[in-house]
Amino acid sequence: MTIYFSASHNEPVALEVNPSDKLPDLKTKLAERGIEISSKYRYIANGKTLLATSTLAEQGVTAGTKIDAVTPLRN
């Protein structure tokens, strides 16, 4: 399925993933595309932070979903 990934207000990038993929798999695919991955990012889809231990499908990610990488707010 195709999802869209965006980080730091950049244009979304189309990415092919499987519903059974987990967040570490997504990060690997992003790195393979040359997209910088920060350990400080939180990955948000459908208003929820994605967990590394659940599949994308279990977290409500479907074809066309946009995943945003955001940095936490500082105090």
C-alpha positions in Angstrom: 0.0 0.0 0.0 1.1 3.6 -0.6 1.4 6.0 2.3 2.8 9.5 2.5 5.6 10.6 4.8 6.4 14.2 5.7 9.1 15.6 8.0 9.9 19.2 9.0 7.3 20.8 6.7 8.8 19.1 3.6 6.6 17.9 0.7 5.1 14.4 1.4 7.0 11.5 -0.1 5.1 8.5 -1.4 6.3 5.2 0.2 5.3 1.6 -0.4 4.8 -0.3 2.8 3.0 -3.5 3.9 0.2 -3.4 6.5 2.2 -5.9 8.5 5.2 -3.5 8.7 6.1 -1.9 12.0 7.7 1.4 12.7 11.3 0.1 12.5 10.5 -1.3 9.0 9.1 2.1 8.0 12.3 3.8 9.3 14.5 1.4 7.3 12.5 2.1 4.1 12.9 5.9 4.7 16.6 5.5 5.2 16.9 3.5 2.0 15.3 6.4 0.2 17.9 8.8 1.7 15.5 10.5 4.1 17.1 11.6 7.3 15.7 9.9 10.4 16.2 11.6 13.7 16.0 9.7 17.0 14.0 12.7 18.3 11.1 12.3 15.8 7.7 11.1 16.9 5.7 9.6 14.1 2.1 10.7 14.0 -0.7 9.1 11.9 -4.4 9.9 12.2 -3.7 12.0 15.3 -1.9 9.2 17.2 1.8 8.5 17.9 2.8 5.3 16.1 4.3 2.6 18.4 7.3 0.5 17.4 5.7 -2.7 18.7 2.4 -2.7 16.7 1.9 -3.2 12.9 0.9 -0.2 10.8 -2.5 -1.9 10.2 -3.1 -2.4 13.9 -2.5 1.4 14.4 -5.1 2.4 11.7 -2.6 3.1 8.9 -4.2 2.4 5.5 -3.5 3.2 1.9 -3.2 7.0 1.5 -2.5 7.7 5.2 -0.1 10.6 5.8 2.5 10.0 8.5 4.2 13.1 9.9 7.6 13.1 11.7 7.5 15.8 14.4 10.0 16.8 17.1 8.7 17.2 20.6 8.1 20.7 21.9 10.7 22.2 24.2 10.0 23.9 27.5 
